[in-house]
Amino acid sequence: MRLPLPRLVLVLSLGVLAGCGKPPIEPRYAAGAGQGASITVTSRSFTEGTRIPVDHTCDGSDVVPELVLSSPPESTKSLVLYVEDPDASGGSFTHMVAFNISPEVRKLPAAPDLASAGEGARYGVNDFGGVRYQGPCPPKGEAHRYRFRVFAIDTVLKLGEGASRLKVDEAMDGHILGEGSLMGHFGH
């Protein structure tokens, strides 16, 4: 069966959008923030460029590793945390979206929830379709990198639990004051 050209374009466009793991926008910095402040992100579980322990992956307890953050810029109203796999075959794959984390938080313990992230902290939906952290889980025989990326923003996002990555990206667009990241790797 042959589809008319407009219908074919629509079908192909929807297929591309459905299969693309990358967000359609890259959130921008706030006016006057320039390149933004740097936030240092460290962990007791692993250091930059090293292997993420199995407890923080799908092969273990699947809990987010403890993260330690330096102070964000003074006018920060909340923090956003993404855990991403930039090596996924379909493009960047999001393992966790967390937003409205208190700007006073300097340590997020290894935990199954956001209880220590402040009263307003919420999870967004990840690319597995879950509303939680789902750790590294590359295909058997592959090793991937995983980036724990923190953004300081000048607003509290007016989004509910389970907001999509796209909605979080759109809401923080033009509000970023600074960012930092920690990269580790994992393979089966």
Number of C-alpha atoms within 10 A of each C-alpha: 3 5 9 8 9 8 10 12 12 11 12 11 11 12 11 11 12 9 10 15 17 17 18 12 10 12 17 17 22 18 10 8 15 12 13 17 17 18 19 15 21 21 17 11 16 18 14 15 13 13 18 22 16 18 16 23 22 15 13 12 14 19 20 24 23 16 18 16 19 15 16 26 19 10 12 21 20 23 28 26 20 21 25 23 24 17 15 16 12 11 14 17 21 26 25 24 26 27 28 24 24 20 22 16 17 15 16 19 19 18 16 14 16 20 13 14 22 15 11 16 22 25 26 25 23 24 19 13 13 15 20 22 27 23 27 29 20 20 12 8 7 11 16 18 20 26 20 21 18 24 26 32 28 22 16 20 20 9 16 13 14 18 19 20 22 16 15 20 17 17 16 23 16 16 22 25 27 23 23 21 19 19 21 19 19 20 17 15
